[in-house]
Amino acid sequence: MRIVVVGAGAAGLSAAYLLQLYGLEPLVLEAAPTWGGRVRSLFDFAPFPIELGAEEIHGNQSILFEMATHLGKSTYLPEGEDYYFFNGQLSSEALIAEQEGFRAIAHFWDIIHQYQGDDISLEELAHQQGISTRWFPILNAWFGNAYGSQLAHISIHSLQHYDKAWRAGNRNYLIKNSPYTAILGEMFADILPLVRCQTPVQHIDYQTSIIQLTTSEGEIIPADRVVITVPLPILQQNLLTFEPALPPAKQVAIESIAMEAGMKIILKFKQPFWPADMLSLYTDGYVPEYWTTATGKSETAYLLTAFITGAKAAYLAQQGEQQALQLVLQELDYAFGNQAATQAFEAHYWFDWAAEPFVRGSYSCPSPDSHLFRPQLALPVENRLFFAGEATHTAHFATVHGAMESANLAVEALLNTLPEGTYKKPD
């Protein structure tokens, strides 16, 4: 039984691992030079690894948290205070909470939970609630940027659905003294020899009983079953094509789930100029959120991570790396005064996920009706093509553990199509 897994991110590696447990020997084809997908760690920039992609473990009741614990990885909850810079004023959360407008948006999750009307965007909901637009940048940082988009693009019905379906726990953990990639690398160590990197699959022909995958080099690889785990934009932009074309309902699902731009800019400074207790800084400027990268990891490294998604990420990418860097430093100078950021600046690392040729975005977001289309995206085609990845998960989308859980579902569906005796059950 020849099984090919397309993509060696969290979903692809998980699928291959499970297939191997059942006595099957899948071939894993990865387009990028390295495995890991949107899990990528930066070394030699700081005294500890810096995460360019996934950074947190979302919840302590997920398969990923269990895996980290099993591998002996130490996790922790970062401690600190949130600060806000908007309308030209830098404030601690304790100070800004004295303002009535902030107290109104502080309960926005409650408003979302209680809403019962027609589907609207979070931006429309904020207008309906009479929230002043001066507070929209904070809402956008909390919701729009965090969900990989912006307030105007996030559906309240989709967000309500995902919130009700979420089962992983509500606190976000960081990994201490270990890169995120180590979790995948150690857990899936037996799978990595099966991965062929720099092998982009461009076409899948499933017209006959033998599926044929064609790579960018023109190599044709036969398969009986294929598990497809590529990021959503690869399908949306027809960088992976199919013959015959995928069913219309599948195509509609692919086009109907949004995945927008996303980037991180890692900023290294000679000394800190921000409050000692600062964890995150939310702004109304170019960067919706900065966080102190070294919190809980180093007391002698002074770094900020600028995290930007959606339209703001696309805008900074259009400016180019050097111009965008100047805009970010000027923003920090404005927030903290006395050209504090520019004078303390030492180095930066720019990583734009939308510019990665085999990813082309950050992660799928709760766009209108996306909760209805994800199950369709996950459905097998002719019981021979199987789909996995964070965008296919109906609850834990945009997370590493969601990608892994989607692989479990895809492999279960695949095994149900195999003749008796083709595979063995794990001991």
Order of alpha helices (4+ residues) and beta strands (2+ residues): beta-alpha-beta-beta-beta-beta-alpha-beta-beta-beta-alpha-alpha-alpha-alpha-alpha-alpha-beta-alpha-beta-beta-beta-beta-beta-alpha-beta-alpha-beta-beta-beta-beta-alpha-alpha-alpha-beta-alpha-beta-alpha
